[in-house]
């Protein structure tokens, strides 16, 4: 279940308060600055810092390649 555009317009990382990339096909929101991934469960983003998943350099590179290839934009621009 994809997140609603109205929700994406206001979603930011709870840690650094900046925009995230939404990877709908993976059901995750990704913070490239902190290399942290927030899962979306049943259409609800789990935005608790203690629930976020740390991402290693290889996974970060994969995600950023996907962001570039698909022209994804941050939920909130700086």
N, C-alpha and C positions, 0 to 999 in steps of 0.2 A: 504494500500500500504506500503510494507516494505521499510525501508531505505536501500540505497545501502551500501555494505560493505566498499567501498572507503570513503564514508562520515563518517561512524561509526569510522573508524580508526583515524579521526582527531577531532571528536566532543568532546569538554570539556565543563564543566560548565562555564558560563560567569562570575560567581562570584569568585570561588576559582581556576579556571583554571585547574581542575583535571577531571579525567574520570567519566563517567556516566554509569549506567546500562540501557540498551535498552530493554523495555518490549514491544515487537512487537505486541502481542495480545491485549495490552491496549493502543497502540499508545502513549507511553510516554517514556521519558528519565528521569532517577531518580538519584539524588545526595544524597547518604546515609549520607554523612557528614553533610550537611546542612538541610537534610530532606525536599528537594524541588523537585517538579515534573514539568517537562517541557512537554507540549503536542506536539504531531505531528499532524498537520492538513493537510490532503490531500497530505501526503508524505513529508511535509516540517516541520522541527522542529522549534518551536517557542522558540528561545533562549533568549528572553528578560527577564531580572531579574524581571521587574515589572509584567510580565505575568505569572511567575512561581507560582505554587500552594504549599503552606505550607502543610506538612503532619504531622498528629499527631502520637503519639507513637504506637498506635494500627495499623494504616495504615503502618507505617514504618516496624513494625514486620511482617505484612502480606507480604509486598513487599520483605523483606529480606528472608523470608521463601521460597518465590517463586524463588528468585535468587539462593538460595542454592539448591532447588529441581531440578531446570533446568540447573544448572551448568553455569549460566550466568557469563560473565566476563565484567570488565569495558571496556569502549570504548578505553581508553588510560590508560595503567598501570603506576602506580607511579614508 
